[in-house]
Amino acid sequence: MINRKLPTIWYGGDYNPDQWPEAIWHEDMALFQKAGINIVTLPVFSWAKLQPSEDVYSFEWLDKLLDLIEQNGIYACLATSTAAQPAWMSRKYPEVLPVDIDGRKRSHGSRVNFCPNSETYRYYSTRLAEKLAERYGSHPALLIWHIGNEYGPHCYCDQCASAFRVWLQKKYQTIEEVNKQWNMSFWGHTVYDWEEIVPPTNLNGDNRCFQSMTLDYKRFMSDSILACYQGEYDAVKRITPELPVTTNIWGLFNGLDLHTWGKHMDVVSWDSYPQMNEPMCNVAMRHDYMRGLKDGQPFMLMEQTPSQQNWQPYNSLKRPGVMRLWSYQAVARGADTVMFFQLRRSFGACEKYHGAVIEHVGHEETRVFRECAQLGAELKELGDTLLDSRLESKVALLFDIDTWNAIEITSGPNVDLNYASQAQKYYKAFYDMNVGVDVISPLSDLSGYQLVVAPVFYMLKPGVAERVKSFVEQGGTFVTTFFSGIVNENDLVTLGGYPGELRGLLGIWVEEIDSLPPELKNRIIVETPFGHVTGEYACGMLCDLLHLEGATSLAVYGDDFYAGMPVLTENAYGKGKAYYVATDADERFISDLCASLCDQLGLAAPLRADSGIELTQRHKDGKTFTFVLNHNKQQASVHLNKRAYRDLLSRSEYAPESAVTLAAYGVMILEEV
């Protein structure tokens, strides 16, 4: 539990007092108390103010601020301020500045604008983190450390090229092994000296010529950036070993190997910024993904906007009730904090139109402030009731950053193949049924699940196939799709027939893969109904032409020269079953298939609810808390089972088997009476 020192849901967000005169600080304290804010994240982008020159540090203003928030009963998530280096550093040490994929040296400015392999950057960032820990490690307001901010951008400079070669030597030992694992004999690119290896850039217009090299460079960059974080982590941990440390992930993206990063974070935190029309299943999947980075432990919602973004194409306001609803969605899926960017809206620069708890008008008489204050009061009332409670899912969706990258950089088979979108399609089927899903790495423990789904399981890392086979052999149900089992961890094709190491488990052999443009479709014809799967469905994009090797055909293609060939198969393996979906099926097919499997396994929603209501459960000390979230623009109902319930928010009590109506964007947290 991260909340021991402040045993309630942490509520607050990014505060940038160095942008304001001291008189405003005191106004803010009063407004924070009215809003129920109990934690502020600071000073995320204040390196230039904390270290105005190479040998001068200035902490007095931060001393005042930390003392002020402590006097007002507020706590600190203390950032190391290293996401944006000061101008003097970029000027005196230009090697700190990164080079982009097109070979252009970046000028000073923006944020996360440094080369992760710059020894100068690493030295000064670690030194600043150490000085902050020495000065404030025992401050009573300090709750948690926040390293950097939204790490991610990659660099292609000479420093990185040299470090890449060292990284490769550690991984492969010999230049011969590099040539083998990258298949460098293709196009005559064999290298005979480490110095002949250069980063895969866009100088020739395409960085996808050697996918294995590009894939390794992405891994190398993730490790390089992690080393920057790790240096600061070690510095503050050495001085404050009892305090948790985090850094905020800026979403579900493939720029970092986030499952590796999760191992180095005491608590995962992330920034959630959905667009107004974003499907809520996508947002739910991101929360579940963040929870899965540390084996189901609660995470921090580090940033969201109280009202609107400023960097999206259409920066719509959150409608009344939506901020509260989306905040509780995060809590429902494992967040033990609700935090914003930002607390007071900036008056200049690129985020001056980004929403805040305190708007430009500067007082509490705004809709946004009133909604924030209402939420703050509710969270305070909940106290520690929900803290450190866990979700207990029986379905796992395997999601892998390396697979995402490998599919993205490969040449073919279809430009419309998007790994994240394929995962979201299958996740949505369970979300719509209100069946809980853990989004986990293929290297995670599968033993606690009944059903494991792996859409487009393209890359199989060492040991993964054996792990999945063992899961099915012991009684588990496994589902995978077209374009699975194709390559190993270095993006080299596994010879002997697709789907490679999964061929025996699935009982099939894929001979060819047809790639269809958007205007061409095929059909799935179900000759013998399989649960909800019956009749005909549309499919397209990719179509595997497969042969049965022990599996049973449940459905066939309806058109083209491969009409009648299997498109959905089932294979008994040990005590369990493995299913293969050979094409990009329409949403109705995926929903019907997942519903059929859930029926077989006895997996169901905790309650019956109208469409558009999201149900999630967290468990703690023998108690179950059922979150009921109405994402509809109109009222909707949930139907209780044979138990009586109390709503923790309204304190209302409900009789068994009653139908309870929620207002538009309404929320309930039900506990059995």
Order of alpha helices (4+ residues) and beta strands (2+ residues): beta-alpha-beta-alpha-alpha-beta-alpha-alpha-beta-alpha-alpha-alpha-beta-beta-alpha-beta-alpha-beta-alpha-beta-alpha-beta-alpha-alpha-beta-beta-alpha-beta-alpha-beta-beta-beta-beta-beta-beta-beta-alpha-beta-beta-beta-beta-beta-beta-beta-beta
